[in-house]
Amino acid sequence: MGIKDAREILDKMQSLAGKMRSEDNEKSKRRLAENLSSLAEQFRKNAEKFPS
């Protein structure tokens, strides 16, 4: 995962978080939260490939 990939994932996460804040429907919020969690997991797995 390069910097470009990381930025894309973080942009998607920020977008989903913004949608969650403005969403009134609980079912939609839950779906958005699941998508956000999935992106965070993807980011974590990719980040583990690089030494700290």
CORSUL-V808984 format. One record per residue. N is the residue number from 1. RES is the residue in one small letter. PHI is phi in degrees with one decimal (999 if undefined). PSI is psi as a letter, one per 40 degrees, with the letter a starting at -180 (NA if undefined). Layout:
N_RES_PHI_PSI + N_RES_PHI_PSI
//
This chain:
1_m_999_h + 2_g_-97.0_a + 3_i_-59.8_d + 4_k_-61.0_d + 5_d_-62.1_d + 6_a_-61.6_d + 7_r_-63.8_d + 8_e_-62.5_d + 9_i_-63.9_d + 10_l_-65.2_d + 11_d_-61.9_d + 12_k_-64.1_d + 13_m_-63.5_d + 14_q_-64.0_d + 15_s_-62.8_d + 16_l_-63.8_d + 17_a_-62.5_d + 18_g_-63.8_d + 19_k_-64.4_d + 20_m_-62.8_d + 21_r_-63.8_d + 22_s_-95.2_e + 23_e_-84.8_h + 24_d_-91.4_d + 25_n_-76.8_h + 26_e_-63.1_d + 27_k_-65.1_d + 28_s_-66.5_d + 29_k_-60.9_d + 30_r_-62.8_d + 31_r_-63.4_d + 32_l_-63.8_d + 33_a_-64.3_d + 34_e_-64.3_d + 35_n_-64.3_d + 36_l_-64.0_d + 37_s_-63.1_d + 38_s_-62.7_d + 39_l_-64.5_d + 40_a_-63.8_d + 41_e_-64.1_d + 42_q_-60.7_d + 43_f_-63.3_d + 44_r_-61.5_d + 45_k_-60.9_d + 46_n_-67.8_d + 47_a_-67.5_d + 48_e_-65.8_e + 49_k_-72.4_e + 50_f_-109.7_h + 51_p_-67.6_i + 52_s_-90.1_NA
//
